[in-house]
Amino acid sequence: MIRLIIFDFDDTITDNSFLDYNAFVTPCKQLKIKIPQQNEFIKLRKKGLIAKEIMMKILKKQNKEDMLSEYLELRKKFLFKESIKYLILKKNTKSLLNYLKKSSMKLVICSANNNKKRTIKFIKKNNLRSKFSKILFMDDLNFHIDNQQKNNRILIKSSLLRHIIKTSSFKKKEILYIGNSDEDKTAAKKNKIQFIYFQNTYLPNIKNKNTVYSMSELQIKIKRF
């Protein structure tokens, strides 16, 4: 029986597709870079490319590779100052969390996100703070590394999960992790806990025996554990 559920934050509880696209568009407008169509960004995201790699391709086509550093700095500022305006809570998230709380589940957020202030603000804005017994970020474990690198994200997520497991009173078989990436899957495997993969339409697909596409499906899947 599952007694503790650990949620990833970005693209698991939230839908970041609108935010992600605007994080490309806003710096492009500021620098007068021609903005490709949204479906072009989605195709590149589906391939697993990070923002830097995507912009390198776009700038190369326009012979503006020398603008990459300036672009990335503007993107970083946008994500820290404006991103909460574009972040969307996934449909039926609140009803799922209410159901889990009523079922006496302990709920935790575990995120490799380095924008803790934005995340907490979003959670409070959507009246979700009381749903979670703990919210843990990379900064809480004093990680100061590039979370855009895959190996670093695996290290961060694995360490966060290990910390949650050690500080909880539950056995590993009673713990479930829900995430949206191959890194999340790897981190769960390293810690020998069960994992559900939340598939997003604009991100790479991974093979996983427990995969869901909506909060409604997730609720059904959790009941079967």
HUPE-V52165 format. One line per field, one symbol per residue. phi: phi as a letter, one per 40 degrees, with the letter a starting at -180 (. if undefined). psi: psi as a letter, one per 30 degrees, with the letter a starting at -180 (. if undefined). A space follows every 50 residues. Layout:
phi: ???
psi: ???
This chain:
phi: .cbbbbbcbcgbcbbccccccccccdcccccfccccccccccdccccgcc dccccccccccbfbdccdccccccccccccbbcccbcbccdgcccccccc cccgccbbbbbccbbcdcccccccdcfbdccbcabbbdccbfcbbccccd ccccccccccccccccccbbcdccbbbbabaccccccccccfbcbbcccb cbbdcbcacbbbbaccccccccccc
psi: kkfkkkkldkgeeljgeeeeeffeeeeeeeghkkjllefeeeeeeffgkl eeeeeeeeeefghhffgeeeeeeeeeeeeeefefffkkkkkgeeeeeeee efggkkkkkjkgkgieeeeeeeeeeghfeffkfkjkleffghkiljgfke eeeeeeeeeeeeeeeeglgllefgkkkjagleeeeeeeeeghllkkkjkk fglkklkkfjklfleeeeeeeeff.
